[in-house]
Amino acid sequence: MRLRTLLASAVALVAALGGLAAPAPASAAAPVIMITKIWYDSPGTDRGANASLNAEYVQLRNTTRTRRSLTGWTVRDTARHVYTFGTFNLNAGATVTLRTGIGTNTATNRYWGRRAYVWNNDRDTAILRNASGVQIDSCAYNSTRYDYRNC
């Protein structure tokens, strides 16, 4: 008889407190690879020189404690310019900068290989998708006051 009373009291207490808290949905979790910055208006006059193209970039950060493969992942803008990562691993806690122009790929810099600008100087959206095409993160800007956006 005492167990029934104890159980009834526990049920009443849970009901009075509004029930048990449900865990946050998985979709609310922060992405493990995040877009952290877009430098969309390279310094100086936009004349298309490779140095100017490479001053336009997107940064991605691995927010985990584990090295992550970005092989087959894509970064795109709203005009459907698409960069696809070849074989590439991003170390735990590391940042990689995806530059618009031509250069030699390293662990910290990847090059789109374009001879024209990708990011509009007034507004655009960077979209990060995994190798399966699932959107992982995005970052939009709408400004002519600044040259970059921290995401």
N, C-alpha and C positions, 0 to 999 in steps of 0.2 A: 504494500500500500504506500509506503514511503517513497519508492521509486516513481510511482505514478504521479505523486504530488510534486516531486522534484522535476520531472519531465514537463508537467503542465506549467510549472513556474518558469522553466526555461523557454518554452514556447511563447508564453505570455510576454516575457522580457524581450525576446527577439521581435515579436510583433509590435511592442511598444516603441522599440528603437527604430522601427521602419524597415525591418527585415535585414538580411545579410547583404553586405556590399558585394556587388558583382564586379569581377575583374574588368579592367578597361579592354575594349575590343582591340584585336591585333592591329587593325588599321590605324588606330590612334598612336601606335608606337612610332617613334622617330626612325627614319630610315637609317640603315647602317652605313650607307654611302650617301653623302649629302652634297648638294651644290652649296658652296659657301660664299662664292663671290663671282660676279661677272664684271669685267672691265670692258664696257661696250663702246667707249669712245676713246680710242687711243690718243695720247698726247700729240699736240701739233695738228697740222693740216693733213687731212686724209687724202694722200696722193697715191696710196697703194704700194709704197715701198715695203719690202719684206720686214724691215724693222718695225714699221708702223703696224703692219698686219699682226706681228707677233706681240705687240703691246696690247692687242685686243685678245682677251682670254676668259676662260671659265675655270674655276678651281673646284675640285671635288675632294672631299675628306672622308677617310675611313674612320668612323667613330668607334670602332670596336677594338678589342685587344687581339684580334686575329687577322692574319693576312687574308685578303679577299681577291678573288679573281674577277677582273673586269673584262675578260675575254668575251667578245661579242656584244658588249654593252654599247649603247649609243647615247650621244648627246645631239640634240636637234633644236632648231629654232622654229618659229611659227611659219617661216617661209620654206620649211622642209629641207634646209641644209642639214645634212646628217654626217656625223663623224662616228665611225665604228671602231672600237678598240680592237686591235689585234691581240695576240697573246700578251697579256699584261696582268701583273699582280700588284695590288696596292697594299703596302705594309700596314700593320696595325698602327692606328693613330696618324698615319701619314697623309699628306696632301699631294695631289698631282694637278699640274696646271696644263690645261689644253689650250694651246696657242693656235691662232688662226692660220698663220703663214707656214713657211717651210723651215725645217731644222732637223736636227738629229735627236731622235727620241731617247729619253733617259728615264730613270725611275721617278723623277720629279717633274719632267716636262714631256708632253706629247705634242705633236705637231699635226694639224689638220691637213696641211699641204695645199692650202688654197692660195690663189693669187688675187682674191677679192675679199672684201670684208663680209662677215657673217652677221654680226650683231648691229641692228639699227641703232642710230644715235639717240632716238627719242623713246622708243618702246619696243619691247620684244619679250619673249619668254624662252628660257632654257629648260629643256625637258630631258631628264635622265631616265633611260629604260634599261632593264637588265637584258640578258641574252635571250630570254623568252618573250621579250616585248612588253613586259609589265612595267608600267610607270612607277619609278622608285621615288623620284623627287622632281620638283620644278621650282623655278624662280623667275618671277616677272618683274619688269621695271617699266615705269612710265614717267620719264623725267628728261628735261633738257638742262637741268640745273647742275647735275653731277656727271661724272664720267664713268662711275662704277656703282655697283649695288652689292652690299653685303646681304647675303641671303640668310 
